Amino acid sequence: MTYGRYQKYHPWLYEPRFPILWWIKKWAYIRFILREMTSLAVVFYAVVLLLYVNAVSDGPEAFAAFTAWLKSPLSISLHAVAFFFLVFHSITWFNLAPKAMVIHIGAKKVSGSVILAMNYLTWVVVTVGLFWLLTF
Amino acid sequence: MSNSGLQPTIDLEVYRYRPEQQAEPTYDTFTVPLRDEWVILDALNYIKDELDGSLSYRWSCRMGVCGSCGMMANGEPVLTCAAFLKSYAPGSIRVEPLANFPVARDLIISMDDFMEKMNRIQPWIITDEEKPLEEGEYLQTPDQVDEYKQFSMCINCLLCYSACPIYGMEPSFIGPAAIALAQRYNLDSRDHGQETRMDILSTDDGIWQCTFVGECSEVCPENVDPAGAIQRYKVTSTNDWWKSKLLPWTSKQ
């Protein structure tokens, strides 16, 4: 794909193509692509949850069969990969939060590290809360 | 008495594009003295003075203020006046024009696109009503200045556009420096142009094209943090949208 937007009127301008594999040249770009790909892990979890709900509605046998599949090595390894990507997703997301959130208390700006700490704290509280809800 | 035989050297692979002679760019290799105090720009000046006077490139202040000597050095956008040769030695340095822009000649890019975009975001103070002269100056507290000062440091060197793959893929993206400049005025207590700029910025070609790669802020020589400016503006724009849906009587339309 050439842009062509200049060459029409300025034919002497050289317009390089933008390479499809632009992201493999630099670790920061690879990390960005990985972060974008974590959305696939989110989709995977959502689909598993929907299938599980579907199995529950199909009765005890379907539920038992699905639970058995969840315990299979394939399922466990898929979950391990998805979990890694989700943690990566969450950590990179939280680390970006201070860039977007600028909070003022009076005339003073709240520092980025405080915003970061508040985000992580909320994450921990929600996780512990969910764990408590599921186990008690 | 010459000790040129002992003088260490470094090779520069320089991108050449002479539209009257060639349809595709080529690379010329020049061997230049490797001096501790020399930056890539010094090496280019040496080439132009001593080796090949036809080499074309932009530069002016050679001290990181004018923003005209931005180029790619080994694939990284840098101000060549701030990139020391010794930090690349041993090994050669590949010098290319800034990525994501059309090349006019050798290391010179065409920046027309940026100029048009910078103008589009209306980078000046827009007031609802001019105060009469006798009321005096528009005063600001130091805190009010701090709100926008960082975003006012941009020297338009375009390194951020070269680091931005979104701009490479979607040239219609308004881009990091122009959006940071818009924020510089939006966050100024004397300015009332937020609404006007919102129409330009809160579009697909504006902030929503950005997927926060974040490299624009990494390469910025002035620590302007355009990525931060864009993310902040996304929050502002989202709040504005929710406000217009939930509290329609507060918006101006």
Interface residues (C-beta under 8 A of the other chain):
Chain A: Y3 R5 Y6 Q7 H10 W12 L13 Y14 E15 P16 F18 W22 W23 K25 K26 A28 Y29 F32 E36 L96 K99 A100 M101 V102 A107 K109
Chain B: Y17 P19 E20 E24 P25 G75 A99 N100 P102 V103 A104 S110 D112 T141 D143 D146 P165 G168 M169 P171 T211 F212 V213 G214 E215 E218 D225 A227 G228 Q231 R232 K234 V235
